[in-house]
Amino acid sequence: MCAHCLHRMDRGHIAVTCNMQPRLQGKVALVTGAGRGIGLAIAHRLAAEGAALAVNDIDEAMAQRATEAIAVAGGRAISVPCDIACEEAISQVVGTTVAILGGLDILVNNAGIDLVASPERTRLSDWDRLHAIDLRGAFLCAKEASPHLGRMRDGAIVNIASIHALATQPGRSAYAAAKAGLIGLTRALAVDLGPSGVRVNAVVPGYIETEIWKTWLNDVPDPEHLLSAIAQQHPVRRFGQPEDVAAVVAFLASHDASFVSGTTLVVDGGLTSTFISPPC
């Protein structure tokens, strides 16, 4: 059932009808870091909503697999792999997207890397690499895409940040700084690009269950106990799924959010709304 299906009572039965086209029909979207996890879910959701997809990932094979999966599901997609830390590569990706898919209406800056290290053990090269992808890459993508996004005065940029921008943990100084910067960049771009018809928003995911978790859990003595404990910290008593983030991104990219810009939507099951009480 699509997001616009209506329920109607007919002689005691519920009939389902749909009176609207998919929200993104005719749109073109570029999603970075879309080879797996949250980015892949976003690409699939936007395609299901009617958008043609340019699938970016630094891993060419993963980008191609994602593109093929969207096509199998009935969507239209092209693979545009590159390292978004490279300005020339981003320019080529945007140009290819516009040339093949006929334009660009939506940019989702999802690509990112992580780093866990105390300040004294954080190498400057690692700090610079993380910020080149997580923050500078998002800016470069917005810079290259914005002239195309504003042509129809209905463009949208969605930046994928993290709850580490709001409340973080030990050893996350580089990552938290980059994601907090991404929220600041979101506000600034909303101000700069709004007059040309481009809305810019950020999504802040919390604990989202992706493939990366499997690697992380390999080093944990009792994974099931840990996962249960973390889930119980959430008011909704569960982890998020990539599709939870994708649904919010689809809303922000659509005309349903036409008066939403410069804001940050937290998708964390209420985790950052609570705190652990001290022992009595």
Buried (B, 14 or more C-beta within 10 A) or exposed (E): EEBEEEEEEEEEEEEEEEEEEBBBEEBBBBBBBBBBBBBBBBBBBBBBBBBBBBBBBBEEEBBBBBBEBBBEEEBBBBBBBBBBBBBEBBBBBBBBBBEEBEBBBBBBBBBBBEBBBEEEEBEEEBBEBBBBBBBBBBBBBBBBBBBBBBBEEBBBBBBBBBBBBBEBEEBBBBBBBBBBBBBEBBBBBBEEBBEEBBBBBBBBBBBBBBEEBEEEEEEEEEBEEEBEEEBEBBEEEEBBBBEBBBBBBBBBBBEEBEEBBBBBBBBBBEBEEEEEEEEE
